[in-house]
Amino acid sequence: MAIKKKVLLELDEIHMDQDDLRNTLIEYFTIGGKKIHFIDNHTLFIDNQKYTLTEKVLSVKGIPRHQLIFSPIE
């Protein structure tokens, strides 16, 4: 069953290279038992649900965090 709401994922490492970020996400979701397929750098399918990906780099108490927001596309 596909997730039908926004998904927030925070990474400990900042991924400036899109290929590196893509590989990290493929590994993360595959280990979690999800199927993932990228259309482009900011559009992807997770378990047959289409999402748009928004990236933010935050500083939490001086520690940089890479925040990813997956918003479902109807």
HTML snippet that shows the backbone in 3Dmol.js (N, CA, C, O; Angstrom):
<script src="https://3Dmol.org/build/3Dmol-min.js"></script>
<div id="view" style="width:600px;height:400px;position:relative"></div>
<script>
const pdb = `
ATOM      1  N   MET A   1       0.849  -1.193   0.000  1.00  0.00           N
ATOM      2  CA  MET A   1       0.000   0.000   0.000  1.00  0.00           C
ATOM      3  C   MET A   1       0.885   1.243   0.000  1.00  0.00           C
ATOM      4  O   MET A   1       1.847   1.322   0.764  1.00  0.00           O
ATOM      5  N   ALA A   2       0.571   2.186  -0.830  1.00  0.00           N
ATOM      6  CA  ALA A   2       1.355   3.422  -0.958  1.00  0.00           C
ATOM      7  C   ALA A   2       1.010   4.401   0.156  1.00  0.00           C
ATOM      8  O   ALA A   2      -0.111   4.434   0.664  1.00  0.00           O
ATOM      9  N   ILE A   3       2.002   5.187   0.514  1.00  0.00           N
ATOM     10  CA  ILE A   3       1.806   6.234   1.507  1.00  0.00           C
ATOM     11  C   ILE A   3       1.086   7.388   0.819  1.00  0.00           C
ATOM     12  O   ILE A   3       1.487   7.795  -0.271  1.00  0.00           O
ATOM     13  N   LYS A   4       0.018   7.929   1.439  1.00  0.00           N
ATOM     14  CA  LYS A   4      -0.787   8.977   0.797  1.00  0.00           C
ATOM     15  C   LYS A   4      -0.605  10.348   1.443  1.00  0.00           C
ATOM     16  O   LYS A   4      -1.378  11.266   1.168  1.00  0.00           O
ATOM     17  N   LYS A   5       0.406  10.498   2.297  1.00  0.00           N
ATOM     18  CA  LYS A   5       0.619  11.789   2.941  1.00  0.00           C
ATOM     19  C   LYS A   5       2.079  12.188   2.775  1.00  0.00           C
ATOM     20  O   LYS A   5       2.890  11.397   2.292  1.00  0.00           O
ATOM     21  N   LYS A   6       2.415  13.411   3.174  1.00  0.00           N
ATOM     22  CA  LYS A   6       3.791  13.881   3.088  1.00  0.00           C
ATOM     23  C   LYS A   6       4.687  13.030   3.972  1.00  0.00           C
ATOM     24  O   LYS A   6       4.289  12.577   5.045  1.00  0.00           O
ATOM     25  N   VAL A   7       5.899  12.826   3.495  1.00  0.00           N
ATOM     26  CA  VAL A   7       6.894  12.071   4.238  1.00  0.00           C
ATOM     27  C   VAL A   7       8.091  12.983   4.450  1.00  0.00           C
ATOM     28  O   VAL A   7       8.569  13.614   3.508  1.00  0.00           O
ATOM     29  N   LEU A   8       8.573  13.052   5.680  1.00  0.00           N
ATOM     30  CA  LEU A   8       9.728  13.875   6.030  1.00  0.00           C
ATOM     31  C   LEU A   8      10.881  12.947   6.379  1.00  0.00           C
ATOM     32  O   LEU A   8      10.732  12.027   7.183  1.00  0.00           O
ATOM     33  N   LEU A   9      12.017  13.195   5.775  1.00  0.00           N
ATOM     34  CA  LEU A   9      13.209  12.398   6.029  1.00  0.00           C
ATOM     35  C   LEU A   9      14.363  13.354   6.280  1.00  0.00           C
ATOM     36  O   LEU A   9      14.596  14.267   5.488  1.00  0.00           O
ATOM     37  N   GLU A  10      15.085  13.153   7.375  1.00  0.00           N
ATOM     38  CA  GLU A  10      16.254  13.978   7.677  1.00  0.00           C
ATOM     39  C   GLU A  10      17.495  13.110   7.615  1.00  0.00           C
ATOM     40  O   GLU A  10      17.551  12.034   8.209  1.00  0.00           O
ATOM     41  N   LEU A  11      18.494  13.597   6.881  1.00  0.00           N
ATOM     42  CA  LEU A  11      19.748  12.878   6.730  1.00  0.00           C
ATOM     43  C   LEU A  11      20.833  13.549   7.556  1.00  0.00           C
ATOM     44  O   LEU A  11      20.844  14.770   7.712  1.00  0.00           O
ATOM     45  N   ASP A  12      21.746  12.741   8.085  1.00  0.00           N
ATOM     46  CA  ASP A  12      22.857  13.271   8.870  1.00  0.00           C
ATOM     47  C   ASP A  12      23.905  13.938   7.984  1.00  0.00           C
ATOM     48  O   ASP A  12      24.639  14.818   8.434  1.00  0.00           O
ATOM     49  N   GLU A  13      23.970  13.514   6.726  1.00  0.00           N
ATOM     50  CA  GLU A  13      24.954  14.046   5.799  1.00  0.00           C
ATOM     51  C   GLU A  13      24.276  14.963   4.779  1.00  0.00           C
ATOM     52  O   GLU A  13      23.133  14.735   4.385  1.00  0.00           O
ATOM     53  N   ILE A  14      24.992  15.989   4.366  1.00  0.00           N
ATOM     54  CA  ILE A  14      24.516  16.875   3.303  1.00  0.00           C
ATOM     55  C   ILE A  14      24.966  16.263   1.976  1.00  0.00           C
ATOM     56  O   ILE A  14      26.149  15.981   1.785  1.00  0.00           O
ATOM     57  N   HIS A  15      24.025  16.063   1.071  1.00  0.00           N
ATOM     58  CA  HIS A  15      24.325  15.495  -0.245  1.00  0.00           C
ATOM     59  C   HIS A  15      24.170  16.593  -1.292  1.00  0.00           C
ATOM     60  O   HIS A  15      23.058  16.913  -1.713  1.00  0.00           O
ATOM     61  N   MET A  16      25.300  17.164  -1.708  1.00  0.00           N
ATOM     62  CA  MET A  16      25.267  18.222  -2.715  1.00  0.00           C
ATOM     63  C   MET A  16      25.186  17.627  -4.121  1.00  0.00           C
ATOM     64  O   MET A  16      24.662  18.263  -5.035  1.00  0.00           O
ATOM     65  N   ASP A  17      25.696  16.424  -4.294  1.00  0.00           N
ATOM     66  CA  ASP A  17      25.675  15.738  -5.580  1.00  0.00           C
ATOM     67  C   ASP A  17      24.356  14.973  -5.711  1.00  0.00           C
ATOM     68  O   ASP A  17      24.032  14.144  -4.859  1.00  0.00           O
ATOM     69  N   GLN A  18      23.600  15.246  -6.769  1.00  0.00           N
ATOM     70  CA  GLN A  18      22.281  14.621  -6.941  1.00  0.00           C
ATOM     71  C   GLN A  18      22.373  13.106  -7.124  1.00  0.00           C
ATOM     72  O   GLN A  18      21.493  12.376  -6.668  1.00  0.00           O
ATOM     73  N   ASP A  19      23.417  12.632  -7.779  1.00  0.00           N
ATOM     74  CA  ASP A  19      23.579  11.185  -7.939  1.00  0.00           C
ATOM     75  C   ASP A  19      23.816  10.512  -6.593  1.00  0.00           C
ATOM     76  O   ASP A  19      23.300   9.424  -6.338  1.00  0.00           O
ATOM     77  N   ASP A  20      24.592  11.155  -5.738  1.00  0.00           N
ATOM     78  CA  ASP A  20      24.852  10.628  -4.399  1.00  0.00           C
ATOM     79  C   ASP A  20      23.558  10.589  -3.581  1.00  0.00           C
ATOM     80  O   ASP A  20      23.282   9.606  -2.893  1.00  0.00           O
ATOM     81  N   LEU A  21      22.775  11.654  -3.657  1.00  0.00           N
ATOM     82  CA  LEU A  21      21.497  11.705  -2.946  1.00  0.00           C
ATOM     83  C   LEU A  21      20.566  10.623  -3.473  1.00  0.00           C
ATOM     84  O   LEU A  21      19.912   9.931  -2.692  1.00  0.00           O
ATOM     85  N   ARG A  22      20.502  10.473  -4.774  1.00  0.00           N
ATOM     86  CA  ARG A  22      19.632   9.465  -5.394  1.00  0.00           C
ATOM     87  C   ARG A  22      20.016   8.061  -4.907  1.00  0.00           C
ATOM     88  O   ARG A  22      19.146   7.270  -4.544  1.00  0.00           O
ATOM     89  N   ASN A  23      21.317   7.754  -4.900  1.00  0.00           N
ATOM     90  CA  ASN A  23      21.779   6.444  -4.440  1.00  0.00           C
ATOM     91  C   ASN A  23      21.467   6.215  -2.967  1.00  0.00           C
ATOM     92  O   ASN A  23      21.118   5.103  -2.573  1.00  0.00           O
ATOM     93  N   THR A  24      21.590   7.256  -2.152  1.00  0.00           N
ATOM     94  CA  THR A  24      21.257   7.152  -0.733  1.00  0.00           C
ATOM     95  C   THR A  24      19.774   6.853  -0.548  1.00  0.00           C
ATOM     96  O   THR A  24      19.409   6.018   0.279  1.00  0.00           O
ATOM     97  N   LEU A  25      18.917   7.529  -1.311  1.00  0.00           N
ATOM     98  CA  LEU A  25      17.475   7.307  -1.201  1.00  0.00           C
ATOM     99  C   LEU A  25      17.083   5.915  -1.699  1.00  0.00           C
ATOM    100  O   LEU A  25      16.234   5.257  -1.097  1.00  0.00           O
ATOM    101  N   ILE A  26      17.692   5.470  -2.782  1.00  0.00           N
ATOM    102  CA  ILE A  26      17.407   4.124  -3.285  1.00  0.00           C
ATOM    103  C   ILE A  26      17.766   3.089  -2.222  1.00  0.00           C
ATOM    104  O   ILE A  26      16.995   2.163  -1.969  1.00  0.00           O
ATOM    105  N   GLU A  27      18.918   3.242  -1.610  1.00  0.00           N
ATOM    106  CA  GLU A  27      19.339   2.308  -0.560  1.00  0.00           C
ATOM    107  C   GLU A  27      18.384   2.367   0.638  1.00  0.00           C
ATOM    108  O   GLU A  27      17.973   1.328   1.156  1.00  0.00           O
ATOM    109  N   TYR A  28      18.033   3.579   1.076  1.00  0.00           N
ATOM    110  CA  TYR A  28      17.154   3.743   2.244  1.00  0.00           C
ATOM    111  C   TYR A  28      15.790   3.080   2.022  1.00  0.00           C
ATOM    112  O   TYR A  28      15.328   2.314   2.867  1.00  0.00           O
ATOM    113  N   PHE A  29      15.155   3.369   0.903  1.00  0.00           N
ATOM    114  CA  PHE A  29      13.813   2.841   0.657  1.00  0.00           C
ATOM    115  C   PHE A  29      13.841   1.347   0.326  1.00  0.00           C
ATOM    116  O   PHE A  29      12.920   0.618   0.695  1.00  0.00           O
ATOM    117  N   THR A  30      14.881   0.888  -0.361  1.00  0.00           N
ATOM    118  CA  THR A  30      14.989  -0.534  -0.687  1.00  0.00           C
ATOM    119  C   THR A  30      15.164  -1.362   0.587  1.00  0.00           C
ATOM    120  O   THR A  30      14.537  -2.411   0.737  1.00  0.00           O
ATOM    121  N   ILE A  31      16.003  -0.902   1.491  1.00  0.00           N
ATOM    122  CA  ILE A  31      16.183  -1.599   2.773  1.00  0.00           C
ATOM    123  C   ILE A  31      14.866  -1.628   3.540  1.00  0.00           C
ATOM    124  O   ILE A  31      14.574  -2.603   4.231  1.00  0.00           O
ATOM    125  N   GLY A  32      14.067  -0.564   3.423  1.00  0.00           N
ATOM    126  CA  GLY A  32      12.767  -0.491   4.088  1.00  0.00           C
ATOM    127  C   GLY A  32      11.675  -1.285   3.383  1.00  0.00           C
ATOM    128  O   GLY A  32      10.521  -1.264   3.812  1.00  0.00           O
ATOM    129  N   GLY A  33      12.028  -1.991   2.294  1.00  0.00           N
ATOM    130  CA  GLY A  33      11.056  -2.820   1.590  1.00  0.00           C
ATOM    131  C   GLY A  33      10.183  -2.069   0.602  1.00  0.00           C
ATOM    132  O   GLY A  33       9.151  -2.585   0.174  1.00  0.00           O
ATOM    133  N   LYS A  34      10.577  -0.865   0.236  1.00  0.00           N
ATOM    134  CA  LYS A  34       9.804  -0.048  -0.711  1.00  0.00           C
ATOM    135  C   LYS A  34      10.434  -0.105  -2.097  1.00  0.00           C
ATOM    136  O   LYS A  34      11.646  -0.281  -2.225  1.00  0.00           O
ATOM    137  N   LYS A  35       9.619   0.042  -3.127  1.00  0.00           N
ATOM    138  CA  LYS A  35      10.100   0.161  -4.498  1.00  0.00           C
ATOM    139  C   LYS A  35      10.223   1.643  -4.812  1.00  0.00           C
ATOM    140  O   LYS A  35       9.311   2.417  -4.521  1.00  0.00           O
ATOM    141  N   ILE A  36      11.336   2.043  -5.401  1.00  0.00           N
ATOM    142  CA  ILE A  36      11.553   3.459  -5.712  1.00  0.00           C
ATOM    143  C   ILE A  36      12.044   3.585  -7.152  1.00  0.00           C
ATOM    144  O   ILE A  36      12.871   2.799  -7.614  1.00  0.00           O
ATOM    145  N   HIS A  37      11.513   4.595  -7.855  1.00  0.00           N
ATOM    146  CA  HIS A  37      11.886   4.851  -9.247  1.00  0.00           C
ATOM    147  C   HIS A  37      11.876   6.362  -9.469  1.00  0.00           C
ATOM    148  O   HIS A  37      10.871   7.024  -9.212  1.00  0.00           O
ATOM    149  N   PHE A  38      12.996   6.905  -9.946  1.00  0.00           N
ATOM    150  CA  PHE A  38      13.100   8.339 -10.193  1.00  0.00           C
ATOM    151  C   PHE A  38      12.683   8.682 -11.614  1.00  0.00           C
ATOM    152  O   PHE A  38      13.062   7.998 -12.565  1.00  0.00           O
ATOM    153  N   ILE A  39      11.894   9.752 -11.752  1.00  0.00           N
ATOM    154  CA  ILE A  39      11.542  10.323 -13.049  1.00  0.00           C
ATOM    155  C   ILE A  39      12.577  11.393 -13.397  1.00  0.00           C
ATOM    156  O   ILE A  39      13.107  11.413 -14.508  1.00  0.00           O
ATOM    157  N   ASP A  40      12.860  12.273 -12.451  1.00  0.00           N
ATOM    158  CA  ASP A  40      13.925  13.272 -12.553  1.00  0.00           C
ATOM    159  C   ASP A  40      14.427  13.518 -11.135  1.00  0.00           C
ATOM    160  O   ASP A  40      14.088  12.756 -10.229  1.00  0.00           O
ATOM    161  N   ASN A  41      15.226  14.565 -10.918  1.00  0.00           N
ATOM    162  CA  ASN A  41      15.814  14.795  -9.592  1.00  0.00           C
ATOM    163  C   ASN A  41      14.794  15.117  -8.510  1.00  0.00           C
ATOM    164  O   ASN A  41      15.082  14.942  -7.326  1.00  0.00           O
ATOM    165  N   HIS A  42      13.608  15.583  -8.891  1.00  0.00           N
ATOM    166  CA  HIS A  42      12.625  15.981  -7.885  1.00  0.00           C
ATOM    167  C   HIS A  42      11.264  15.329  -8.068  1.00  0.00           C
ATOM    168  O   HIS A  42      10.289  15.754  -7.447  1.00  0.00           O
ATOM    169  N   THR A  43      11.182  14.311  -8.904  1.00  0.00           N
ATOM    170  CA  THR A  43       9.939  13.574  -9.098  1.00  0.00           C
ATOM    171  C   THR A  43      10.268  12.086  -9.064  1.00  0.00           C
ATOM    172  O   THR A  43      11.167  11.630  -9.770  1.00  0.00           O
ATOM    173  N   LEU A  44       9.542  11.332  -8.247  1.00  0.00           N
ATOM    174  CA  LEU A  44       9.825   9.924  -8.111  1.00  0.00           C
ATOM    175  C   LEU A  44       8.576   9.148  -7.729  1.00  0.00           C
ATOM    176  O   LEU A  44       7.576   9.723  -7.298  1.00  0.00           O
ATOM    177  N   PHE A  45       8.649   7.858  -7.890  1.00  0.00           N
ATOM    178  CA  PHE A  45       7.600   6.951  -7.446  1.00  0.00           C
ATOM    179  C   PHE A  45       8.133   6.143  -6.274  1.00  0.00           C
ATOM    180  O   PHE A  45       9.243   5.615  -6.328  1.00  0.00           O
ATOM    181  N   ILE A  46       7.341   6.049  -5.218  1.00  0.00           N
ATOM    182  CA  ILE A  46       7.620   5.158  -4.094  1.00  0.00           C
ATOM    183  C   ILE A  46       6.406   4.250  -3.988  1.00  0.00           C
ATOM    184  O   ILE A  46       5.297   4.714  -3.723  1.00  0.00           O
ATOM    185  N   ASP A  47       6.618   2.940  -4.199  1.00  0.00           N
ATOM    186  CA  ASP A  47       5.522   1.968  -4.191  1.00  0.00           C
ATOM    187  C   ASP A  47       4.349   2.428  -5.056  1.00  0.00           C
ATOM    188  O   ASP A  47       3.198   2.412  -4.620  1.00  0.00           O
ATOM    189  N   ASN A  48       4.654   2.833  -6.278  1.00  0.00           N
ATOM    190  CA  ASN A  48       3.652   3.234  -7.278  1.00  0.00           C
ATOM    191  C   ASN A  48       2.880   4.506  -6.940  1.00  0.00           C
ATOM    192  O   ASN A  48       1.893   4.809  -7.610  1.00  0.00           O
ATOM    193  N   GLN A  49       3.293   5.253  -5.935  1.00  0.00           N
ATOM    194  CA  GLN A  49       2.712   6.559  -5.619  1.00  0.00           C
ATOM    195  C   GLN A  49       3.706   7.622  -6.074  1.00  0.00           C
ATOM    196  O   GLN A  49       4.879   7.569  -5.704  1.00  0.00           O
ATOM    197  N   LYS A  50       3.252   8.580  -6.867  1.00  0.00           N
ATOM    198  CA  LYS A  50       4.124   9.632  -7.396  1.00  0.00           C
ATOM    199  C   LYS A  50       4.313  10.730  -6.350  1.00  0.00           C
ATOM    200  O   LYS A  50       3.349  11.174  -5.725  1.00  0.00           O
ATOM    201  N   TYR A  51       5.556  11.162  -6.166  1.00  0.00           N
ATOM    202  CA  TYR A  51       5.909  12.205  -5.203  1.00  0.00           C
ATOM    203  C   TYR A  51       6.768  13.263  -5.850  1.00  0.00           C
ATOM    204  O   TYR A  51       7.483  12.996  -6.816  1.00  0.00           O
ATOM    205  N   THR A  52       6.695  14.466  -5.312  1.00  0.00           N
ATOM    206  CA  THR A  52       7.647  15.509  -5.641  1.00  0.00           C
ATOM    207  C   THR A  52       8.559  15.667  -4.420  1.00  0.00           C
ATOM    208  O   THR A  52       8.102  15.592  -3.279  1.00  0.00           O
ATOM    209  N   LEU A  53       9.826  15.882  -4.668  1.00  0.00           N
ATOM    210  CA  LEU A  53      10.831  15.961  -3.612  1.00  0.00           C
ATOM    211  C   LEU A  53      11.280  17.406  -3.447  1.00  0.00           C
ATOM    212  O   LEU A  53      11.688  18.056  -4.409  1.00  0.00           O
ATOM    213  N   THR A  54      11.199  17.902  -2.208  1.00  0.00           N
ATOM    214  CA  THR A  54      11.691  19.232  -1.863  1.00  0.00           C
ATOM    215  C   THR A  54      12.845  19.052  -0.887  1.00  0.00           C
ATOM    216  O   THR A  54      12.741  18.287   0.072  1.00  0.00           O
ATOM    217  N   GLU A  55      13.939  19.755  -1.132  1.00  0.00           N
ATOM    218  CA  GLU A  55      15.117  19.645  -0.277  1.00  0.00           C
ATOM    219  C   GLU A  55      15.345  20.932   0.501  1.00  0.00           C
ATOM    220  O   GLU A  55      15.132  22.033  -0.008  1.00  0.00           O
ATOM    221  N   LYS A  56      15.781  20.771   1.740  1.00  0.00           N
ATOM    222  CA  LYS A  56      16.170  21.915   2.568  1.00  0.00           C
ATOM    223  C   LYS A  56      17.426  21.531   3.337  1.00  0.00           C
ATOM    224  O   LYS A  56      17.583  20.386   3.763  1.00  0.00           O
ATOM    225  N   VAL A  57      18.313  22.498   3.508  1.00  0.00           N
ATOM    226  CA  VAL A  57      19.467  22.296   4.371  1.00  0.00           C
ATOM    227  C   VAL A  57      19.256  23.186   5.583  1.00  0.00           C
ATOM    228  O   VAL A  57      19.148  24.406   5.459  1.00  0.00           O
ATOM    229  N   LEU A  58      19.198  22.568   6.759  1.00  0.00           N
ATOM    230  CA  LEU A  58      18.915  23.279   7.995  1.00  0.00           C
ATOM    231  C   LEU A  58      20.108  23.203   8.933  1.00  0.00           C
ATOM    232  O   LEU A  58      20.950  22.314   8.809  1.00  0.00           O
ATOM    233  N   SER A  59      20.175  24.128   9.860  1.00  0.00           N
ATOM    234  CA  SER A  59      21.162  24.070  10.920  1.00  0.00           C
ATOM    235  C   SER A  59      20.412  23.942  12.245  1.00  0.00           C
ATOM    236  O   SER A  59      19.692  24.852  12.654  1.00  0.00           O
ATOM    237  N   VAL A  60      20.588  22.813  12.897  1.00  0.00           N
ATOM    238  CA  VAL A  60      19.942  22.571  14.181  1.00  0.00           C
ATOM    239  C   VAL A  60      21.030  22.581  15.244  1.00  0.00           C
ATOM    240  O   VAL A  60      21.864  21.678  15.307  1.00  0.00           O
ATOM    241  N   LYS A  61      21.010  23.613  16.075  1.00  0.00           N
ATOM    242  CA  LYS A  61      22.042  23.808  17.107  1.00  0.00           C
ATOM    243  C   LYS A  61      23.438  23.769  16.494  1.00  0.00           C
ATOM    244  O   LYS A  61      24.368  23.204  17.070  1.00  0.00           O
ATOM    245  N   GLY A  62      23.567  24.374  15.323  1.00  0.00           N
ATOM    246  CA  GLY A  62      24.851  24.464  14.654  1.00  0.00           C
ATOM    247  C   GLY A  62      25.244  23.227  13.861  1.00  0.00           C
ATOM    248  O   GLY A  62      26.316  23.194  13.256  1.00  0.00           O
ATOM    249  N   ILE A  63      24.390  22.210  13.857  1.00  0.00           N
ATOM    250  CA  ILE A  63      24.682  20.976  13.128  1.00  0.00           C
ATOM    251  C   ILE A  63      23.850  20.967  11.845  1.00  0.00           C
ATOM    252  O   ILE A  63      22.621  21.010  11.908  1.00  0.00           O
ATOM    253  N   PRO A  64      24.507  20.911  10.681  1.00  0.00           N
ATOM    254  CA  PRO A  64      23.752  20.910   9.423  1.00  0.00           C
ATOM    255  C   PRO A  64      22.982  19.613   9.221  1.00  0.00           C
ATOM    256  O   PRO A  64      23.490  18.528   9.503  1.00  0.00           O
ATOM    257  N   ARG A  65      21.754  19.736   8.732  1.00  0.00           N
ATOM    258  CA  ARG A  65      20.885  18.583   8.444  1.00  0.00           C
ATOM    259  C   ARG A  65      20.308  18.762   7.047  1.00  0.00           C
ATOM    260  O   ARG A  65      19.972  19.873   6.638  1.00  0.00           O
ATOM    261  N   HIS A  66      20.199  17.672   6.330  1.00  0.00           N
ATOM    262  CA  HIS A  66      19.595  17.677   5.005  1.00  0.00           C
ATOM    263  C   HIS A  66      18.183  17.132   5.171  1.00  0.00           C
ATOM    264  O   HIS A  66      17.998  15.954   5.474  1.00  0.00           O
ATOM    265  N   GLN A  67      17.189  17.991   4.972  1.00  0.00           N
ATOM    266  CA  GLN A  67      15.786  17.608   5.148  1.00  0.00           C
ATOM    267  C   GLN A  67      15.146  17.405   3.784  1.00  0.00           C
ATOM    268  O   GLN A  67      15.269  18.242   2.890  1.00  0.00           O
ATOM    269  N   LEU A  68      14.463  16.279   3.642  1.00  0.00           N
ATOM    270  CA  LEU A  68      13.784  15.935   2.396  1.00  0.00           C
ATOM    271  C   LEU A  68      12.303  15.782   2.675  1.00  0.00           C
ATOM    272  O   LEU A  68      11.906  15.083   3.607  1.00  0.00           O
ATOM    273  N   ILE A  69      11.486  16.440   1.861  1.00  0.00           N
ATOM    274  CA  ILE A  69      10.035  16.367   2.017  1.00  0.00           C
ATOM    275  C   ILE A  69       9.471  15.747   0.740  1.00  0.00           C
ATOM    276  O   ILE A  69       9.667  16.271  -0.357  1.00  0.00           O
ATOM    277  N   PHE A  70       8.777  14.638   0.897  1.00  0.00           N
ATOM    278  CA  PHE A  70       8.144  13.936  -0.217  1.00  0.00           C
ATOM    279  C   PHE A  70       6.649  14.244  -0.168  1.00  0.00           C
ATOM    280  O   PHE A  70       5.958  13.821   0.759  1.00  0.00           O
ATOM    281  N   SER A  71       6.151  14.974  -1.154  1.00  0.00           N
ATOM    282  CA  SER A  71       4.730  15.342  -1.212  1.00  0.00           C
ATOM    283  C   SER A  71       4.059  14.532  -2.314  1.00  0.00           C
ATOM    284  O   SER A  71       4.528  14.525  -3.452  1.00  0.00           O
ATOM    285  N   PRO A  72       2.953  13.841  -1.982  1.00  0.00           N
ATOM    286  CA  PRO A  72       2.276  13.027  -2.996  1.00  0.00           C
ATOM    287  C   PRO A  72       1.659  13.890  -4.089  1.00  0.00           C
ATOM    288  O   PRO A  72       1.157  14.983  -3.832  1.00  0.00           O
ATOM    289  N   ILE A  73       1.707  13.382  -5.297  1.00  0.00           N
ATOM    290  CA  ILE A  73       1.090  14.033  -6.451  1.00  0.00           C
ATOM    291  C   ILE A  73      -0.120  13.193  -6.820  1.00  0.00           C
ATOM    292  O   ILE A  73      -0.007  11.989  -7.046  1.00  0.00           O
ATOM    293  N   GLU A  74      -1.270  13.831  -6.878  1.00  0.00           N
ATOM    294  CA  GLU A  74      -2.512  13.097  -7.212  1.00  0.00           C
ATOM    295  C   GLU A  74      -2.619  12.864  -8.685  1.00  0.00           C
ATOM    296  O   GLU A  74      -3.591  12.266  -9.147  1.00  0.00           O
TER     297      GLU A  74
END
`;
const viewer = $3Dmol.createViewer("view");
viewer.addModel(pdb, "pdb");
viewer.setStyle({}, {cartoon: {color: "spectrum"}});
viewer.zoomTo();
viewer.render();
</script>
